[in-house]
Amino acid sequence: MLPYTKAPFGMIITLCALLLLPPVVTHAASDEELTAVREQLLALSQRLDRLEAENHALTTANAKLEKHNQETAVAVTAVNEKTDAITNKLQQQVTPPDWTDRLHWKGDFRYRYENTDVDGKPNRNRNRIRARAALIADVSPTVSVGLGLASGSDDPLSSNQTLGGGGSTKSLNLDLAYFDWSGLANTHIIAGKFSNYIHKSGKTGLLWDGDWRPEGIGFKWDNGNWFANGVGTWIESDSKKEQLFAFLTQAGIQIPVGDALKLTVGMGYHRFDTAGSGSFFGDDTDFFGNSFNSVTNTYLYDYEEVELFADLGFSVFGKPALLFANIVQNQAVKENDSAYAFGLKVGKAKNKGQWELAYVYQELEADSVLGLLSDSDFGGGGTDSRGHKFKGSYAIDKNINAQFAYFINETSLKPGGFDDYNKLQLDVSFKY
């Protein structure tokens, strides 16, 4: 018996076609026509065989691909299960972040040699230090709280501590204690005892010494162009004493001038209702250059200070530079009512090898500003002074600077003359 073989699908089609041909047609057709039909049917059969083979190959490939996909899915599932298990185990082992991660420190230390030469007094040489440290806590995403300590006495304008006393221990005092809320766009609300953020043209101390800390509540707003600052500060808050609440307000705009210049201009209004009040710090006769009644030891005038300022930032020989001016007038008096400062600063001693030089000319008539708060170094502090200040700084390293300042001033201004006041300061300061 012959073995059984499966006839190709194409051959079956051909045979069926031949069988179905009508007998009459078959006999009538010529041999040539029959040959042509056979060839066409044979070609069709071969084409069908090829399509069948290709279909078989595609079916086999699809089966392999589906199997591969199933195997991949099983492997991915297994990897995910292992990853989840490892992640859960690590989460159980890792300790949650400690509360100290929300705290950070900042501070500085300065060593100073100082020489002061005043008419009618012997030269004075002192070695002094200033040490400050503040702890800032991020209580929430919009609230921070600060606490700072500083060396020195209770002087509101100085944290300097003169060395000596046989190596006696030195005092630390509360320098900062505040909260800062930033829950509104471009805005900070600050209350307590905080750093003075009122804009100081050229960072001069015409109105405010750099170490003065307002005590009260204030706000600052800055959208990158316009800015506004306000402070309500207690000069004395105890109603058993001579209570005084002062207001400081300021607004300005920062204007780019071309590609290389930046102009900042603005004005401020600051009010101290001091007329009839006694001295707020120091002896009963300490009025820091302001006019007072020598019988009752009280201020003669209020201080309603209108301020105009302008800072022009530019570049010179590849170094940043600043040209600045500040003018103040006390609207509560009719004489000795004006103060002004102008100057130039070149360079910025921030990174190692960088330097900075500055010059300021400043004049304060006796009742132009509240002398209690103006620069404690210029003219020995207070008002009723004028003169020059030269300053320089060199960055020994990123957070280490060597500095000098030299004051050539005149004090106790009066029609008949004045007193010379000269001071040299040599510093080394460290920030952290």
C-alpha positions in Angstrom: 0.0 0.0 0.0 1.4 3.4 -1.0 1.9 5.9 1.8 -0.7 8.7 2.1 0.5 12.2 1.3 -1.5 15.4 1.6 -2.1 17.0 -1.8 -1.1 20.7 -2.0 -4.1 23.1 -1.8 -3.1 24.5 -5.2 -3.2 21.2 -7.0 -6.6 20.4 -5.5 -7.9 23.7 -7.0 -6.5 22.8 -10.4 -8.0 19.3 -10.4 -11.4 20.6 -9.4 -11.3 23.2 -12.2 -10.4 20.5 -14.7 -13.2 18.3 -13.5 -15.7 21.0 -13.6 -15.0 22.0 -17.2 -17.9 21.1 -19.4 -17.2 18.1 -21.6 -18.2 20.0 -24.7 -15.7 22.7 -24.0 -13.0 20.2 -23.2 -13.3 18.5 -26.5 -13.7 21.6 -28.4 -10.7 23.3 -27.0 -7.5 23.1 -28.9 -4.4 21.7 -27.4 -2.8 25.1 -27.3 -5.7 26.6 -25.3 -5.6 23.7 -22.9 -1.9 24.1 -22.4 -2.4 27.9 -21.6 -5.1 27.2 -19.1 -3.0 24.5 -17.5 -0.1 26.9 -17.1 -2.3 29.7 -15.6 -3.9 27.2 -13.2 -0.4 26.0 -12.3 0.9 29.5 -11.6 -2.2 30.3 -9.5 -1.6 27.1 -7.6 2.0 28.0 -6.9 1.1 31.5 -5.8 -1.5 30.0 -3.4 1.1 27.6 -2.0 3.5 30.6 -1.3 0.8 32.6 0.4 0.0 29.5 2.5 3.6 29.1 3.5 4.0 32.8 4.4 0.8 32.7 6.5 2.2 29.6 8.3 5.4 31.5 9.0 3.6 34.6 10.4 1.4 32.4 12.6 4.5 30.7 14.0 6.2 34.1 14.6 3.1 35.5 16.3 2.9 32.5 18.6 6.6 33.0 19.6 6.1 36.7 20.2 3.1 36.1 22.4 5.0 33.6 24.4 7.9 36.1 24.8 5.5 38.8 25.9 4.0 36.5 28.5 7.4 35.6 29.8 8.4 39.3 30.0 5.2 40.2 31.9 5.9 37.4 34.4 9.5 38.7 34.9 8.4 42.3 35.3 5.9 41.3 37.9 8.5 39.4 39.8 10.9 42.4 39.7 8.2 44.7 40.9 7.3 42.5 43.8 11.0 42.3 44.9 11.4 46.1 44.5 8.3 46.7 46.6 9.5 44.4 49.3 13.0 46.0 49.4 11.4 49.5 49.5 9.1 48.6 52.3 12.0 47.1 54.3 14.1 50.3 53.8 11.2 52.5 54.9 10.9 50.5 58.1 14.6 50.8 58.8 15.2 54.5 57.9 14.6 56.9 60.8 12.4 59.9 60.0 14.3 63.3 59.5 15.1 64.8 62.8 13.7 68.2 63.8 17.2 69.7 63.7 17.1 69.5 59.9 14.8 72.5 60.1 17.4 74.6 61.9 20.4 76.5 60.6 23.0 78.8 62.1 24.6 82.0 60.8 26.9 84.5 62.4 30.2 86.4 62.2 33.3 87.3 64.3 35.4 90.4 63.9 38.6 91.5 65.5 39.3 95.3 65.4 42.1 97.6 66.2 40.9 101.2 66.6 42.6 104.6 67.0 40.6 107.7 67.8 42.0 111.3 67.7 39.6 114.0 69.0 40.4 117.7 69.6 41.2 118.4 73.2 41.4 114.7 74.2 44.3 112.3 74.3 44.6 109.7 71.5 42.7 106.5 72.3 43.8 103.0 71.1 41.5 100.0 71.6 41.4 96.4 70.7 37.8 95.2 70.3 35.9 92.1 69.2 32.4 91.6 67.9 30.8 88.1 68.0 27.3 87.4 66.7 25.4 84.1 66.2 21.7 83.5 65.2 19.7 80.3 65.1 16.9 80.3 62.5 14.2 77.7 62.6 11.8 76.9 59.7 8.7 76.3 61.7 6.6 75.8 58.5 7.0 76.5 54.8 5.9 80.1 55.4 7.1 80.8 58.9 10.6 81.1 60.3 11.7 82.1 63.8 15.1 83.6 64.7 17.0 84.0 67.9 20.4 85.8 68.0 23.0 86.7 70.6 25.7 89.3 70.3 28.7 90.5 72.3 29.0 93.9 73.9 26.8 96.0 76.2 23.2 97.1 75.8 24.2 99.8 73.4 21.5 99.8 70.7 24.1 100.7 68.0 27.1 98.5 68.8 28.0 94.9 69.5 31.7 95.8 70.1 33.3 94.5 73.2 36.6 96.2 74.3 39.2 93.7 75.4 40.8 94.1 78.8 39.8 93.9 82.5 42.5 91.3 83.2 40.8 88.8 80.9 37.4 89.2 82.6 34.4 87.4 81.0 32.4 89.4 78.5 28.7 89.8 78.1 26.3 88.3 75.6 23.0 90.0 74.9 19.8 89.4 73.0 20.4 90.7 69.5 17.5 89.1 67.5 14.2 87.5 68.5 11.6 87.5 65.7 9.2 85.6 63.5 9.0 86.1 59.7 5.8 85.1 57.8 6.0 84.9 54.0 2.5 83.6 53.2 1.7 86.3 50.7 3.4 86.7 47.3 6.6 88.8 47.4 5.8 89.8 51.0 7.3 89.3 54.4 5.6 90.2 57.7 8.2 90.4 60.5 7.7 91.1 64.3 9.9 91.1 67.3 13.5 92.4 67.4 14.9 92.0 63.9 17.5 93.3 61.4 16.7 96.6 59.8 15.7 96.0 56.2 14.9 99.6 55.4 16.9 100.4 52.2 20.1 102.3 53.0 21.6 104.1 50.0 25.2 102.9 49.6 24.8 101.2 52.9 25.6 104.4 54.7 24.6 105.1 58.3 23.1 108.6 57.6 19.8 107.6 59.2 20.4 104.2 60.7 23.5 102.5 62.1 24.1 99.0 60.7 23.7 97.4 64.1 20.4 98.9 65.0 17.6 96.4 65.5 14.0 97.7 65.3 11.7 96.3 67.9 8.0 96.1 66.8 6.4 94.9 63.6 6.9 95.6 59.9 6.5 94.4 56.4 8.6 94.3 53.2 7.3 93.8 49.7 9.4 93.4 46.5 8.2 92.2 43.1 11.6 92.6 41.4 11.0 96.2 40.2 8.9 98.0 42.8 9.6 97.7 46.5 8.0 99.0 49.7 9.1 98.8 53.3 7.4 99.7 56.5 8.4 99.4 60.2 6.5 100.3 63.4 9.1 100.3 66.1 9.0 100.9 69.8 11.6 103.4 71.0 10.0 102.8 74.4 7.0 100.5 74.9 6.5 100.7 78.7 3.6 103.1 79.6 5.3 103.7 83.0 8.1 105.4 81.1 7.9 107.8 78.2 6.2 105.5 75.7 7.1 106.2 72.0 6.1 104.3 68.9 7.8 105.4 65.7 6.9 104.8 62.0 9.4 104.2 59.2 8.0 104.0 55.6 9.8 103.7 52.3 9.0 103.0 48.6 11.1 102.8 45.5 11.7 101.3 42.1 14.6 99.4 40.4 15.1 100.5 36.8 17.4 98.7 34.3 19.1 101.4 32.1 20.4 99.6 29.1 22.4 96.4 29.6 25.0 97.7 32.0 23.2 100.1 34.3 20.7 99.7 37.1 19.1 102.7 38.8 17.3 102.4 42.2 15.4 105.5 43.3 12.8 106.1 46.0 11.7 108.1 49.0 10.8 107.6 52.6 9.0 109.2 55.5 10.1 108.4 59.0 8.4 109.9 62.1 9.5 110.2 65.7 7.3 112.2 68.1 10.1 113.0 70.6 9.3 116.6 71.6 9.0 116.7 75.4 10.5 113.3 75.9 13.6 112.5 77.9 16.7 110.6 76.8 15.9 107.0 75.7 19.4 105.6 76.2 22.4 106.6 78.2 22.5 109.5 80.6 19.7 112.0 81.1 21.7 114.5 78.9 22.5 112.1 76.1 20.6 113.4 73.0 23.3 112.5 70.5 23.6 115.9 68.9 19.9 116.8 68.8 18.6 120.0 70.5 17.2 119.6 74.0 15.9 121.6 76.9 18.8 121.7 79.4 16.5 122.4 82.3 14.0 119.6 81.8 16.4 117.4 79.8 13.8 116.7 77.1 13.9 116.8 73.3 12.9 120.2 71.8 11.6 118.8 68.5 9.9 116.0 66.7 11.6 114.3 63.8 9.5 114.0 60.6 12.2 112.9 58.2 11.5 113.0 54.5 14.1 111.0 52.6 15.1 110.9 48.9 17.7 108.3 47.7 19.3 107.1 44.4 21.7 104.3 43.7 23.3 103.8 40.2 24.9 100.5 39.7 27.4 100.1 36.8 30.7 98.4 35.8 34.1 100.0 35.6 37.1 98.1 34.3 35.2 94.9 34.8 34.4 95.6 38.4 31.0 96.3 39.9 30.5 99.9 41.0 27.9 102.0 42.7 27.3 105.7 42.8 24.8 106.8 45.4 23.2 109.8 47.1 20.8 110.3 50.1 19.1 113.5 51.2 17.0 113.9 54.4 15.1 116.9 55.8 13.2 117.2 59.1 9.9 118.8 58.4 9.3 119.6 62.1 12.0 122.3 62.4 13.0 125.4 60.4 16.8 125.4 60.9 19.6 122.8 61.2 17.1 120.5 59.5 19.1 118.8 56.6 21.4 115.9 56.2 22.9 114.3 53.1 25.5 111.7 52.0 26.9 110.8 48.6 29.7 108.5 47.6 31.2 105.9 45.3 32.0 102.2 45.7 34.1 100.1 43.4 34.6 96.3 43.5 33.1 93.6 45.7 35.2 91.6 48.2 33.2 88.5 48.2 35.4 85.7 46.9 39.1 85.0 47.5 41.3 87.7 45.9 38.5 90.2 45.3 38.7 93.8 46.7 36.5 96.7 47.4 37.1 100.5 47.9 34.5 103.1 48.9 34.4 106.8 49.6 31.5 108.7 51.4 31.0 112.4 52.2 28.3 113.0 54.8 26.8 115.9 56.7 24.2 115.9 59.4 22.9 119.1 60.9 21.9 119.0 64.5 18.2 118.4 64.1 18.1 116.7 60.7 17.6 113.1 62.0 17.2 111.4 65.3 20.8 111.2 66.4 20.1 108.2 68.7 20.0 105.9 65.6 22.5 107.3 63.2 26.0 105.9 62.5 27.8 105.4 65.8 31.3 105.6 64.2 30.9 108.8 62.0 31.9 111.8 64.1 31.6 109.6 67.3 27.9 109.1 66.7 24.8 111.2 66.5 24.3 114.4 64.5 26.0 117.8 64.2 28.9 116.4 62.2 30.3 116.3 58.7 33.3 114.9 56.8 34.8 112.0 54.8 34.9 108.3 55.2 37.3 106.0 53.3 36.8 102.3 53.4 38.5 99.2 51.8 38.2 95.5 52.0 40.1 92.5 50.7 38.8 88.9 50.6 41.5 86.6 52.0 39.2 83.8 51.4 35.5 83.5 50.6 34.3 84.2 54.2 37.4 85.9 55.5 38.0 89.7 54.9 40.6 92.2 55.9 39.2 95.7 56.1 40.1 99.3 57.0 38.0 102.4 57.6 39.3 106.0 58.1 37.1 108.8 59.2 38.1 112.5 58.8 35.3 114.3 60.4 34.3 117.6 62.0 31.9 117.7 65.0 30.2 120.3 67.2 29.5 122.4 64.1 29.0 126.1 65.0 29.6 129.5 63.4 32.8 130.0 65.4 34.4 126.7 64.6 34.3 122.9 65.0 36.2 120.0 66.6 38.3 117.7 64.5 37.5 114.0 64.8 39.6 111.3 63.2 39.3 107.6 63.5 41.1 104.6 62.1 39.7 101.0 62.2 41.6 97.9 61.1 39.5 94.7 61.0 39.7 91.0 60.3 36.2 89.5 60.0 34.9 85.9 59.6 31.5 84.8 58.5 29.8 81.5 59.0 
